[in-house]
Structure formats: C-alpha cells, structure tokens
Amino acid sequence: MIRSRNARAIANLGVASMLAMSLGACSSFGGLGGFGTSQPEVAQEPPPAPEMPASIRADELVGRWGLASYMNPADRTRTENAARGQCKQPYIIGAGTSGGVIMHLADEATPQELRLKGSPSGKNYIGPAGPAGGEKDREIVSFDGRILVTRFIDKDAAVRYGNMVYVRCAPRA
C-alpha cells in the first residue's frame, strides 16, 4: 500500500511535469496546433509628432518677474498685486542657449533650459523637450505681455503650487 501511494505520487508528478513542458513548448513553437506565431506581434507606434512652435516667443518671457500663486480663481487679482510686491526679489527668467528659457521645473532647485511648445489645440506650454502637455510641463493659462499665468500639468505639482502668476517688474531707471 505504501509503495503504491509513492508510485502514484511520482506518476502524478511526472504527468504534471510533462504537461508543463508541453505547454511551454507550445508557446515557443507557434501556439497550440500551429495556431499563432512564434514571434509576438509588436504594434508599431506612430513616430512622435514634430514639436509645434508656441504662439509666445521665448524672448517675450525673458526678464525680471514678481511671482505669487493662487488656488481659488477669485484670488487672482489679489495675487497679481502680491506678485508686483515681489519685484524687490524678482524671479529671473533667463534666455537659454538653444532658444528656450531658463526656469525651474517643479521641485527642482536648479533652473534649466525649457522649451516653449505649441499644441494642435492652440495651448502653449513651457517644459523640457518632448511632446507638449507632458507631465513636467506647465500650461500657459494666459499671457498679455505683462502678466503670465501658468499651471503645472502634473496633478501633484498643480495642487502644491496652484496657478503661478508672474508680473513683469518695471525696468530699472
């Protein structure tokens, strides 16, 4: 009796091993009964769309800016006035060496060159190279030459920073 139990367990283990090897072989030799292919089909992704130029030029953003932010749209006017008061310690947007602007990305201490990017929807973005509207980009909500309002695309950064209001500081006399 003891021997037949061991023999039965060994036989079951052998059958399970054979089934596992058979199924493994099926997937490497074209599927069950020759259906399917030996190489998984790879869907070809379309090439990335070429970057669209923004309707705002980088040289329009270069300069000294007072900076503040708001969460509630009703606070925008108050925030613009607060940003004007920050011109004593302005945020500097510099000109990049390859046509972009020097600004900070969210949560990064070192400023870097960012690109101005357009989109088919007509929105403009500031961010690193790549498609417009990427996670590290910020959308330009409005810009009239004197006041720039941006919002980060990344939801976490958008919640922490809100709508960033940049008010151009008057040139020094």
OpenMM code with the backbone's topology and positions (N, CA, C; nanometers):
from openmm import Vec3, app, unit

residues = "MET ILE ARG SER ARG ASN ALA ARG ALA ILE ALA ASN LEU GLY VAL ALA SER MET LEU ALA MET SER LEU GLY ALA CYS SER SER PHE GLY GLY LEU GLY GLY PHE GLY THR SER GLN PRO GLU VAL ALA GLN GLU PRO PRO PRO ALA PRO GLU MET PRO ALA SER ILE ARG ALA ASP GLU LEU VAL GLY ARG TRP GLY LEU ALA SER TYR MET ASN PRO ALA ASP ARG THR ARG THR GLU ASN ALA ALA ARG GLY GLN CYS LYS GLN PRO TYR ILE ILE GLY ALA GLY THR SER GLY GLY VAL ILE MET HIS LEU ALA ASP GLU ALA THR PRO GLN GLU LEU ARG LEU LYS GLY SER PRO SER GLY LYS ASN TYR ILE GLY PRO ALA GLY PRO ALA GLY GLY GLU LYS ASP ARG GLU ILE VAL SER PHE ASP GLY ARG ILE LEU VAL THR ARG PHE ILE ASP LYS ASP ALA ALA VAL ARG TYR GLY ASN MET VAL TYR VAL ARG CYS ALA PRO ARG ALA".split()
positions = [
    Vec3(0.0790, -0.1178, 0.0000),
    Vec3(0.0000, 0.0000, 0.0000),
    Vec3(0.0848, 0.1264, 0.0000),
    Vec3(0.1882, 0.1251, 0.0835),
    Vec3(0.2761, 0.2403, 0.0917),
    Vec3(0.3473, 0.2592, -0.0410),
    Vec3(0.3892, 0.1515, -0.1017),
    Vec3(0.4600, 0.1632, -0.2288),
    Vec3(0.3687, 0.2172, -0.3389),
    Vec3(0.2446, 0.1765, -0.3425),
    Vec3(0.1538, 0.2245, -0.4472),
    Vec3(0.1223, 0.3727, -0.4288),
    Vec3(0.1191, 0.4196, -0.3054),
    Vec3(0.0980, 0.5642, -0.2823),
    Vec3(0.2157, 0.6437, -0.3376),
    Vec3(0.3375, 0.5977, -0.3092),
    Vec3(0.4555, 0.6671, -0.3596),
    Vec3(0.4613, 0.6601, -0.5111),
    Vec3(0.4279, 0.5467, -0.5652),
    Vec3(0.4300, 0.5305, -0.7104),
    Vec3(0.3264, 0.6214, -0.7750),
    Vec3(0.2097, 0.6291, -0.7141),
    Vec3(0.1032, 0.7140, -0.7674),
    Vec3(0.1453, 0.8612, -0.7603),
    Vec3(0.2064, 0.9058, -0.6503),
    Vec3(0.2500, 1.0450, -0.6355),
    Vec3(0.3579, 1.0779, -0.7386),
    Vec3(0.4509, 0.9823, -0.7595),
    Vec3(0.5573, 1.0038, -0.8570),
    Vec3(0.4988, 1.0097, -0.9981),
    Vec3(0.4026, 0.9251, -1.0259),
    Vec3(0.3379, 0.9249, -1.1580),
    Vec3(0.2640, 1.0569, -1.1801),
    Vec3(0.1924, 1.1047, -1.0781),
    Vec3(0.1210, 1.2334, -1.0900),
    Vec3(0.2185, 1.3482, -1.1128),
    Vec3(0.3284, 1.3465, -1.0413),
    Vec3(0.4304, 1.4489, -1.0582),
    Vec3(0.4891, 1.4438, -1.1993),
    Vec3(0.5115, 1.3252, -1.2505),
    Vec3(0.5642, 1.3092, -1.3857),
    Vec3(0.4667, 1.3606, -1.4901),
    Vec3(0.3370, 1.3300, -1.4726),
    Vec3(0.2358, 1.3777, -1.5674),
    Vec3(0.2278, 1.5299, -1.5641),
    Vec3(0.2304, 1.5889, -1.4432),
    Vec3(0.2248, 1.7346, -1.4308),
    Vec3(0.3465, 1.7989, -1.4965),
    Vec3(0.4635, 1.7378, -1.4805),
    Vec3(0.5851, 1.7913, -1.5425),
    Vec3(0.5754, 1.7862, -1.6937),
    Vec3(0.5237, 1.6763, -1.7471),
    Vec3(0.5097, 1.6620, -1.8925),
    Vec3(0.4118, 1.7655, -1.9481),
    Vec3(0.3010, 1.7886, -1.8764),
    Vec3(0.2042, 1.8894, -1.9204),
    Vec3(0.2675, 2.0282, -1.9216),
    Vec3(0.3432, 2.0600, -1.8177),
    Vec3(0.4072, 2.1906, -1.8105),
    Vec3(0.5058, 2.2088, -1.9252),
    Vec3(0.5837, 2.1072, -1.9546),
    Vec3(0.6793, 2.1164, -2.0651),
    Vec3(0.6069, 2.1266, -2.1980),
    Vec3(0.4965, 2.0549, -2.2129),
    Vec3(0.4196, 2.0595, -2.3375),
    Vec3(0.3640, 2.1989, -2.3618),
    Vec3(0.3076, 2.2576, -2.2565),
    Vec3(0.2525, 2.3918, -2.2713),
    Vec3(0.3631, 2.4931, -2.3000),
    Vec3(0.4769, 2.4774, -2.2357),
    Vec3(0.5905, 2.5655, -2.2634),
    Vec3(0.6372, 2.5515, -2.4065),
    Vec3(0.6402, 2.4297, -2.4566),
    Vec3(0.6825, 2.4054, -2.5942),
    Vec3(0.5833, 2.4639, -2.6923),
    Vec3(0.4539, 2.4587, -2.6592),
    Vec3(0.3519, 2.5134, -2.7496),
    Vec3(0.3723, 2.6619, -2.7716),
    Vec3(0.4032, 2.7322, -2.6646),
    Vec3(0.4173, 2.8763, -2.6806),
    Vec3(0.5435, 2.9126, -2.7571),
    Vec3(0.6477, 2.8278, -2.7512),
    Vec3(0.7697, 2.8608, -2.8238),
    Vec3(0.7688, 2.8082, -2.9666),
    Vec3(0.6750, 2.7203, -3.0014),
    Vec3(0.6690, 2.6667, -3.1374),
    Vec3(0.5431, 2.7062, -3.2109),
    Vec3(0.4926, 2.8257, -3.1850),
    Vec3(0.3820, 2.8741, -3.2668),
    Vec3(0.2453, 2.8486, -3.2090),
    Vec3(0.2307, 2.8224, -3.0830),
    Vec3(0.0987, 2.8096, -3.0227),
    Vec3(0.0459, 2.6687, -3.0341),
    Vec3(-0.0736, 2.6483, -2.9889),
    Vec3(-0.1375, 2.5170, -2.9892),
    Vec3(-0.1745, 2.4769, -3.1304),
    Vec3(-0.1272, 2.3634, -3.1739),
    Vec3(-0.1636, 2.3116, -3.3051),
    Vec3(-0.1164, 2.3974, -3.4201),
    Vec3(-0.0147, 2.4779, -3.4011),
    Vec3(0.0361, 2.5602, -3.5102),
    Vec3(-0.0383, 2.6916, -3.5257),
    Vec3(-0.1365, 2.7189, -3.4400),
    Vec3(-0.2084, 2.8457, -3.4484),
    Vec3(-0.1273, 2.9527, -3.3784),
    Vec3(-0.1205, 3.0686, -3.4330),
    Vec3(-0.0414, 3.1759, -3.3731),
    Vec3(0.0944, 3.1822, -3.4386),
    Vec3(0.1775, 3.2718, -3.3897),
    Vec3(0.3095, 3.2888, -3.4482),
    Vec3(0.4153, 3.2656, -3.3424),
    Vec3(0.5360, 3.2421, -3.3874),
    Vec3(0.6452, 3.2189, -3.2936),
    Vec3(0.6951, 3.3503, -3.2344),
    Vec3(0.6757, 3.4609, -3.3037),
    Vec3(0.7165, 3.5912, -3.2533),
    Vec3(0.5922, 3.6727, -3.2198),
    Vec3(0.5855, 3.7293, -3.0993),
    Vec3(0.4700, 3.8130, -3.0693),
    Vec3(0.4696, 3.9345, -3.1608),
    Vec3(0.3522, 3.9707, -3.2075),
    Vec3(0.3412, 4.0847, -3.2960),
    Vec3(0.3566, 4.2129, -3.2159),
    Vec3(0.4434, 4.3000, -3.2607),
    Vec3(0.4673, 4.4255, -3.1921),
    Vec3(0.3925, 4.5345, -3.2683),
    Vec3(0.3033, 4.6020, -3.1971),
    Vec3(0.2294, 4.7116, -3.2600),
    Vec3(0.3254, 4.8286, -3.2796),
    Vec3(0.3330, 4.8772, -3.4004),
    Vec3(0.4221, 4.9882, -3.4277),
    Vec3(0.3557, 5.1172, -3.3839),
    Vec3(0.4289, 5.1907, -3.2999),
    Vec3(0.3783, 5.3190, -3.2547),
    Vec3(0.4079, 5.4225, -3.3616),
    Vec3(0.3160, 5.5163, -3.3790),
    Vec3(0.3442, 5.6212, -3.4766),
    Vec3(0.4617, 5.7062, -3.4281),
    Vec3(0.5382, 5.7613, -3.5194),
    Vec3(0.6504, 5.8453, -3.4762),
    Vec3(0.5970, 5.9664, -3.4009),
    Vec3(0.6757, 6.0198, -3.3064),
    Vec3(0.6267, 6.1353, -3.2314),
    Vec3(0.6020, 6.2523, -3.3254),
    Vec3(0.4964, 6.3245, -3.2956),
    Vec3(0.4622, 6.4402, -3.3783),
    Vec3(0.5707, 6.5464, -3.3616),
    Vec3(0.6033, 6.6160, -3.4676),
    Vec3(0.7043, 6.7211, -3.4540),
    Vec3(0.6521, 6.8304, -3.3605),
    Vec3(0.7442, 6.8903, -3.2866),
    Vec3(0.7036, 6.9963, -3.1947),
    Vec3(0.6471, 7.1132, -3.2730),
    Vec3(0.5348, 7.1628, -3.2245),
    Vec3(0.4739, 7.2802, -3.2851),
    Vec3(0.5306, 7.4041, -3.2171),
    Vec3(0.5554, 7.5093, -3.2915),
    Vec3(0.6030, 7.6314, -3.2265),
    Vec3(0.4905, 7.6929, -3.1424),
    Vec3(0.5289, 7.7527, -3.0328),
    Vec3(0.4321, 7.8208, -2.9471),
    Vec3(0.3976, 7.9563, -3.0085),
    Vec3(0.2843, 8.0083, -2.9720),
    Vec3(0.2465, 8.1410, -3.0212),
    Vec3(0.3136, 8.2508, -2.9384),
    Vec3(0.3851, 8.2117, -2.8339),
    Vec3(0.4603, 8.3044, -2.7492),
    Vec3(0.6085, 8.2757, -2.7719),
    Vec3(0.6870, 8.3792, -2.7954),
    Vec3(0.8306, 8.3619, -2.8178),
    Vec3(0.9046, 8.3646, -2.6842),
    Vec3(1.0161, 8.2967, -2.6786),
    Vec3(1.0961, 8.2916, -2.5566),
    Vec3(1.1415, 8.4314, -2.5136),
    Vec3(1.1787, 8.5162, -2.6108),
    Vec3(1.2274, 8.6496, -2.5734),
    Vec3(1.1193, 8.7349, -2.5083),
    Vec3(0.9920, 8.6987, -2.5255),
    Vec3(0.8842, 8.7716, -2.4590),
    Vec3(0.8781, 8.7406, -2.3095),
    Vec3(0.9368, 8.6275, -2.2685),
    Vec3(0.9330, 8.5868, -2.1280),
    Vec3(1.0605, 8.6206, -2.0517),
    Vec3(1.1683, 8.6478, -2.1221),
    Vec3(1.2952, 8.6765, -2.0561),
    Vec3(1.2835, 8.8081, -1.9800),
    Vec3(1.3275, 8.8052, -1.8539),
    Vec3(1.3265, 8.9278, -1.7748),
    Vec3(1.3042, 8.9006, -1.6269),
    Vec3(1.2727, 9.0073, -1.5546),
    Vec3(1.2502, 9.0011, -1.4104),
    Vec3(1.1001, 8.9993, -1.3838),
    Vec3(1.0586, 8.9085, -1.2958),
    Vec3(0.9168, 8.8902, -1.2690),
    Vec3(0.8897, 8.8807, -1.1193),
    Vec3(0.7826, 8.9447, -1.0741),
    Vec3(0.7311, 8.9209, -0.9400),
    Vec3(0.6493, 8.7934, -0.9478),
    Vec3(0.6544, 8.7098, -0.8456),
    Vec3(0.5917, 8.5782, -0.8522),
    Vec3(0.5057, 8.5521, -0.7290),
    Vec3(0.3856, 8.5029, -0.7518),
    Vec3(0.2949, 8.4597, -0.6443),
    Vec3(0.2040, 8.3526, -0.7037),
    Vec3(0.1233, 8.2878, -0.6199),
    Vec3(0.0329, 8.1853, -0.6732),
    Vec3(-0.1002, 8.1882, -0.6000),
    Vec3(-0.2008, 8.1326, -0.6669),
    Vec3(-0.3340, 8.1232, -0.6072),
    Vec3(-0.3960, 7.9891, -0.6425),
    Vec3(-0.4891, 7.9469, -0.5573),
    Vec3(-0.5657, 7.8251, -0.5820),
    Vec3(-0.7064, 7.8603, -0.6298),
    Vec3(-0.7667, 7.9560, -0.5625),
    Vec3(-0.9041, 7.9959, -0.5905),
    Vec3(-0.9039, 8.1058, -0.6975),
    Vec3(-0.9725, 8.0865, -0.8097),
    Vec3(-0.9729, 8.1883, -0.9157),
    Vec3(-1.0188, 8.3268, -0.8683),
    Vec3(-1.0978, 8.3327, -0.7635),
    Vec3(-1.1420, 8.4622, -0.7101),
    Vec3(-1.0252, 8.5408, -0.6502),
    Vec3(-0.9136, 8.4736, -0.6214),
    Vec3(-0.7970, 8.5387, -0.5613),
    Vec3(-0.6974, 8.5915, -0.6645),
    Vec3(-0.7302, 8.5808, -0.7910),
    Vec3(-0.6320, 8.6168, -0.8945),
    Vec3(-0.5883, 8.7623, -0.8858),
    Vec3(-0.6809, 8.8565, -0.8721),
    Vec3(-0.6450, 8.9986, -0.8688),
    Vec3(-0.5569, 9.0278, -0.7481),
    Vec3(-0.5943, 8.9745, -0.6321),
    Vec3(-0.5147, 8.9939, -0.5111),
    Vec3(-0.3752, 8.9349, -0.5307),
    Vec3(-0.3671, 8.8195, -0.5967),
    Vec3(-0.2387, 8.7526, -0.6188),
    Vec3(-0.1516, 8.8319, -0.7158),
    Vec3(-0.2112, 8.8923, -0.8180),
    Vec3(-0.1344, 8.9761, -0.9102),
    Vec3(-0.0707, 9.0929, -0.8346),
    Vec3(-0.1457, 9.1543, -0.7426),
    Vec3(-0.0912, 9.2644, -0.6623),
    Vec3(0.0211, 9.2144, -0.5712),
    Vec3(0.0043, 9.0962, -0.5137),
    Vec3(0.1095, 9.0381, -0.4295),
    Vec3(0.2345, 9.0094, -0.5128),
    Vec3(0.2171, 8.9638, -0.6350),
    Vec3(0.3312, 8.9357, -0.7225),
    Vec3(0.4068, 9.0645, -0.7550),
    Vec3(0.3333, 9.1740, -0.7779),
    Vec3(0.4001, 9.3026, -0.8033),
    Vec3(0.4904, 9.3394, -0.6860),
    Vec3(0.4451, 9.3098, -0.5656),
    Vec3(0.5236, 9.3392, -0.4461),
    Vec3(0.6494, 9.2547, -0.4354),
    Vec3(0.6593, 9.1477, -0.5103),
    Vec3(0.7770, 9.0599, -0.5060),
    Vec3(0.8894, 9.1075, -0.5979),
    Vec3(0.8697, 9.2190, -0.6661),
    Vec3(0.9734, 9.2671, -0.7581),
    Vec3(1.0992, 9.3128, -0.6846),
    Vec3(1.0927, 9.3288, -0.5527),
    Vec3(1.2140, 9.3591, -0.4757),
    Vec3(1.3085, 9.2394, -0.4778),
    Vec3(1.2523, 9.1218, -0.4884),
    Vec3(1.3296, 8.9969, -0.5011),
    Vec3(1.2731, 8.9204, -0.6200),
    Vec3(1.3034, 8.9655, -0.7427),
    Vec3(1.2369, 8.9089, -0.8611),
    Vec3(1.2807, 8.7671, -0.8938),
    Vec3(1.1904, 8.6985, -0.9608),
    Vec3(1.2219, 8.5690, -1.0220),
    Vec3(1.2750, 8.6020, -1.1603),
    Vec3(1.3930, 8.5536, -1.1924),
    Vec3(1.4569, 8.5852, -1.3206),
    Vec3(1.4305, 8.4716, -1.4190),
    Vec3(1.3716, 8.5046, -1.5331),
    Vec3(1.3590, 8.4099, -1.6438),
    Vec3(1.4667, 8.4497, -1.7436),
    Vec3(1.5638, 8.3613, -1.7620),
    Vec3(1.6760, 8.3899, -1.8496),
    Vec3(1.6569, 8.3313, -1.9886),
    Vec3(1.7412, 8.3756, -2.0796),
    Vec3(1.7394, 8.3235, -2.2168),
    Vec3(1.8270, 8.1991, -2.2227),
    Vec3(1.7764, 8.0936, -2.2834),
    Vec3(1.8536, 7.9707, -2.2998),
    Vec3(1.9462, 7.9793, -2.4189),
    Vec3(2.0428, 7.8906, -2.4224),
    Vec3(2.1401, 7.8917, -2.5319),
    Vec3(2.0841, 7.8344, -2.6615),
    Vec3(1.9777, 7.7556, -2.6534),
    Vec3(1.9218, 7.6974, -2.7765),
    Vec3(1.7790, 7.7449, -2.8026),
    Vec3(1.7501, 7.8677, -2.7612),
    Vec3(1.6219, 7.9283, -2.7955),
    Vec3(1.5117, 7.9121, -2.6930),
    Vec3(1.5393, 7.8498, -2.5808),
    Vec3(1.4380, 7.8327, -2.4768),
    Vec3(1.4523, 7.9380, -2.3681),
    Vec3(1.3944, 7.9087, -2.2526),
    Vec3(1.4034, 7.9967, -2.1370),
    Vec3(1.4604, 7.9175, -2.0194),
    Vec3(1.5303, 7.9861, -1.9310),
    Vec3(1.5874, 7.9228, -1.8124),
    Vec3(1.4890, 7.9434, -1.6974),
    Vec3(1.4312, 7.8323, -1.6507),
    Vec3(1.3351, 7.8347, -1.5406),
    Vec3(1.3513, 7.7065, -1.4591),
    Vec3(1.2825, 7.7012, -1.3463),
    Vec3(1.2822, 7.5813, -1.2622),
    Vec3(1.1692, 7.4881, -1.3045),
    Vec3(1.1954, 7.3589, -1.2970),
    Vec3(1.0883, 7.2598, -1.3044),
    Vec3(1.0329, 7.2444, -1.1630),
    Vec3(0.9161, 7.1863, -1.1503),
    Vec3(0.8567, 7.1655, -1.0181),
    Vec3(0.9518, 7.0836, -0.9316),
    Vec3(0.9744, 7.1286, -0.8106),
    Vec3(1.0526, 7.0579, -0.7090),
    Vec3(1.1996, 7.0410, -0.7441),
    Vec3(1.2527, 7.1207, -0.8341),
    Vec3(1.3944, 7.1120, -0.8675),
    Vec3(1.4611, 7.2442, -0.8330),
    Vec3(1.5724, 7.2348, -0.7613),
    Vec3(1.6412, 7.3541, -0.7122),
    Vec3(1.7205, 7.4263, -0.8204),
    Vec3(1.7649, 7.3539, -0.9212),
    Vec3(1.8492, 7.4125, -1.0245),
    Vec3(1.7653, 7.4455, -1.1477),
    Vec3(1.7699, 7.5723, -1.1915),
    Vec3(1.6973, 7.6054, -1.3146),
    Vec3(1.7642, 7.5409, -1.4356),
    Vec3(1.6860, 7.5180, -1.5390),
    Vec3(1.7394, 7.4589, -1.6615),
    Vec3(1.6662, 7.5167, -1.7820),
    Vec3(1.7216, 7.4908, -1.8986),
    Vec3(1.6582, 7.5441, -2.0188),
    Vec3(1.5332, 7.4635, -2.0515),
    Vec3(1.4239, 7.5346, -2.0668),
    Vec3(1.2960, 7.4746, -2.1026),
    Vec3(1.2515, 7.5319, -2.2359),
    Vec3(1.1675, 7.4574, -2.3051),
    Vec3(1.1209, 7.4979, -2.4371),
    Vec3(0.9791, 7.5528, -2.4294),
    Vec3(0.9475, 7.6420, -2.5189),
    Vec3(0.8088, 7.6849, -2.5363),
    Vec3(0.7519, 7.5994, -2.6478),
    Vec3(0.6386, 7.5353, -2.6200),
    Vec3(0.5811, 7.4388, -2.7139),
    Vec3(0.4350, 7.4739, -2.7398),
    Vec3(0.3954, 7.4623, -2.8644),
    Vec3(0.2564, 7.4800, -2.9017),
    Vec3(0.1872, 7.3453, -2.9108),
    Vec3(0.0561, 7.3483, -2.9253),
    Vec3(-0.0197, 7.2239, -2.9400),
    Vec3(-0.1283, 7.2440, -3.0449),
    Vec3(-0.1802, 7.1347, -3.1001),
    Vec3(-0.2868, 7.1469, -3.2000),
    Vec3(-0.4111, 7.2177, -3.1454),
    Vec3(-0.4319, 7.2105, -3.0144),
    Vec3(-0.5492, 7.2752, -2.9547),
    Vec3(-0.5299, 7.4256, -2.9385),
    Vec3(-0.4089, 7.4756, -2.9663),
    Vec3(-0.3818, 7.6182, -2.9537),
    Vec3(-0.3229, 7.6575, -2.8194),
    Vec3(-0.3089, 7.5617, -2.7277),
    Vec3(-0.2499, 7.5916, -2.5972),
    Vec3(-0.0982, 7.5972, -2.6103),
    Vec3(-0.0363, 7.6724, -2.5206),
    Vec3(0.1094, 7.6829, -2.5156),
    Vec3(0.1591, 7.6223, -2.3853),
    Vec3(0.2790, 7.5664, -2.3900),
    Vec3(0.3379, 7.5004, -2.2745),
    Vec3(0.4837, 7.5411, -2.2597),
    Vec3(0.5337, 7.5329, -2.1358),
    Vec3(0.6749, 7.5517, -2.1060),
    Vec3(0.7208, 7.4222, -2.0407),
    Vec3(0.8275, 7.3624, -2.0941),
    Vec3(0.8748, 7.2382, -2.0343),
    Vec3(0.9969, 7.1843, -2.1062),
    Vec3(1.0459, 7.0700, -2.0584),
    Vec3(1.1618, 7.0083, -2.1233),
    Vec3(1.1243, 6.9565, -2.2622),
    Vec3(1.2240, 6.9229, -2.3412),
    Vec3(1.1995, 6.8708, -2.4763),
    Vec3(1.1075, 6.7496, -2.4682),
    Vec3(1.0206, 6.7378, -2.5649),
    Vec3(0.9239, 6.6288, -2.5688),
    Vec3(0.7894, 6.6826, -2.6127),
    Vec3(0.6906, 6.5944, -2.6174),
    Vec3(0.5593, 6.6391, -2.6634),
    Vec3(0.4977, 6.7426, -2.5699),
    Vec3(0.4218, 6.8332, -2.6271),
    Vec3(0.3541, 6.9365, -2.5487),
    Vec3(0.2527, 6.8720, -2.4547),
    Vec3(0.2452, 6.9250, -2.3341),
    Vec3(0.1494, 6.8736, -2.2364),
    Vec3(0.2014, 6.7563, -2.1561),
    Vec3(0.3341, 6.7343, -2.1576),
    Vec3(0.3933, 6.6258, -2.0793),
    Vec3(0.3831, 6.6525, -1.9296),
    Vec3(0.4099, 6.5500, -1.8506),
    Vec3(0.3945, 6.5594, -1.7042),
    Vec3(0.4800, 6.6692, -1.6405),
    Vec3(0.5951, 6.7021, -1.6988),
    Vec3(0.6820, 6.8046, -1.6400),
    Vec3(0.6535, 6.9435, -1.6953),
    Vec3(0.5605, 6.9535, -1.7890),
    Vec3(0.5277, 7.0823, -1.8499),
    Vec3(0.4367, 7.1638, -1.7592),
    Vec3(0.4331, 7.2919, -1.7906),
    Vec3(0.3313, 7.3788, -1.7321),
    Vec3(0.2568, 7.4446, -1.8475),
    Vec3(0.1275, 7.4535, -1.8342),
    Vec3(0.0447, 7.5172, -1.9369),
    Vec3(0.0451, 7.6673, -1.9133),
    Vec3(0.0567, 7.7432, -2.0214),
    Vec3(0.0429, 7.8887, -2.0109),
    Vec3(-0.1070, 7.9168, -2.0186),
    Vec3(-0.1645, 7.9520, -1.9053),
    Vec3(-0.3083, 7.9778, -1.8964),
    Vec3(-0.3421, 8.1100, -1.9636),
    Vec3(-0.2596, 8.2123, -1.9373),
    Vec3(-0.2804, 8.3419, -2.0031),
    Vec3(-0.1485, 8.4190, -2.0046),
    Vec3(-0.1355, 8.5058, -2.1037),
    Vec3(-0.0178, 8.5912, -2.1157),
    Vec3(-0.0562, 8.7126, -2.1980),
    Vec3(-0.0351, 8.8312, -2.1395),
    Vec3(-0.0671, 8.9540, -2.2125),
    Vec3(0.0546, 9.0447, -2.2312),
    Vec3(0.1722, 8.9915, -2.2065),
    Vec3(0.2939, 9.0707, -2.2191),
    Vec3(0.3419, 9.1235, -2.0847),
    Vec3(0.2509, 9.1487, -1.9927),
    Vec3(0.2872, 9.1991, -1.8590),
    Vec3(0.2587, 9.0967, -1.7497),
    Vec3(0.1561, 9.0141, -1.7686),
    Vec3(0.1176, 8.9149, -1.6681),
    Vec3(0.1128, 8.7774, -1.7352),
    Vec3(0.1842, 8.6829, -1.6748),
    Vec3(0.1906, 8.5450, -1.7224),
    Vec3(0.1314, 8.4561, -1.6133),
    Vec3(0.0347, 8.3718, -1.6496),
    Vec3(-0.0248, 8.2773, -1.5538),
    Vec3(-0.0011, 8.1373, -1.6089),
    Vec3(0.0593, 8.0513, -1.5252),
    Vec3(0.0867, 7.9139, -1.5662),
    Vec3(0.0299, 7.8169, -1.4632),
    Vec3(0.0117, 7.6936, -1.5083),
    Vec3(-0.0371, 7.5859, -1.4205),
    Vec3(0.0380, 7.4584, -1.4585),
    Vec3(0.0893, 7.3864, -1.3579),
    Vec3(0.1611, 7.2624, -1.3838),
    Vec3(0.0654, 7.1542, -1.4320),
    Vec3(0.1110, 7.0716, -1.5255),
    Vec3(0.0311, 6.9602, -1.5778),
    Vec3(0.0236, 6.8477, -1.4744),
    Vec3(0.1352, 6.8184, -1.4090),
    Vec3(0.1383, 6.7140, -1.3068),
    Vec3(0.0398, 6.7509, -1.1959),
    Vec3(-0.0547, 6.6613, -1.1672),
    Vec3(-0.1619, 6.6908, -1.0706),
    Vec3(-0.1068, 6.7230, -0.9331),
    Vec3(-0.0065, 6.6471, -0.8880),
    Vec3(0.0503, 6.6704, -0.7559),
    Vec3(0.1144, 6.8086, -0.7475),
    Vec3(0.1933, 6.8449, -0.8483),
    Vec3(0.2569, 6.9771, -0.8505),
    Vec3(0.1518, 7.0869, -0.8629),
    Vec3(0.0475, 7.0632, -0.9410),
    Vec3(-0.0591, 7.1628, -0.9575),
    Vec3(-0.1294, 7.1899, -0.8253),
    Vec3(-0.1495, 7.0849, -0.7453),
    Vec3(-0.2148, 7.1026, -0.6150),
    Vec3(-0.1221, 7.1800, -0.5207),
    Vec3(0.0067, 7.1491, -0.5228),
    Vec3(0.1003, 7.2160, -0.4317),
    Vec3(0.1288, 7.3600, -0.4706),
    Vec3(0.1416, 7.3885, -0.5999),
    Vec3(0.1827, 7.5211, -0.6435),
    Vec3(0.0669, 7.6088, -0.6907),
    Vec3(-0.0443, 7.5510, -0.7277),
    Vec3(-0.1566, 7.6303, -0.7760),
    Vec3(-0.1256, 7.6959, -0.9092),
    Vec3(-0.1933, 7.8055, -0.9369),
    Vec3(-0.1708, 7.8839, -1.0578),
    Vec3(-0.0614, 7.9855, -1.0277),
    Vec3(0.0459, 7.9786, -1.1030),
    Vec3(0.1595, 8.0674, -1.0806),
    Vec3(0.1374, 8.1966, -1.1589),
    Vec3(0.1452, 8.3090, -1.0900),
    Vec3(0.1258, 8.4402, -1.1510),
    Vec3(0.2598, 8.5125, -1.1532),
    Vec3(0.3049, 8.5471, -1.2727),
    Vec3(0.4280, 8.6219, -1.2926),
    Vec3(0.3874, 8.7607, -1.3422),
    Vec3(0.4291, 8.8643, -1.2693),
    Vec3(0.4014, 9.0012, -1.3118),
    Vec3(0.5354, 9.0667, -1.3450),
    Vec3(0.5439, 9.1200, -1.4684),
    Vec3(0.6707, 9.1775, -1.5137),
    Vec3(0.7070, 9.2975, -1.4267),
    Vec3(0.8297, 9.2968, -1.3790),
    Vec3(0.8794, 9.4080, -1.2973),
    Vec3(0.9197, 9.5228, -1.3893),
    Vec3(0.8949, 9.6440, -1.3445),
    Vec3(0.9297, 9.7610, -1.4241),
    Vec3(1.0806, 9.7667, -1.4406),
    Vec3(1.1276, 9.8073, -1.5581),
    Vec3(1.2732, 9.8169, -1.5754),
    Vec3(1.3302, 9.9224, -1.4813),
    Vec3(1.4529, 9.8996, -1.4390),
    Vec3(1.5164, 9.9948, -1.3502),
    Vec3(1.5480, 10.1220, -1.4271),
    Vec3(1.5269, 10.2361, -1.3609),
    Vec3(1.5507, 10.3665, -1.4260),
    Vec3(1.6950, 10.4060, -1.4186),
] * unit.nanometer
topology = app.Topology()
chain = topology.addChain("A")
for resn in residues:
    res = topology.addResidue(resn, chain)
    for name in ("N", "CA", "C"):
        topology.addAtom(name, app.Element.getBySymbol(name[0]), res)
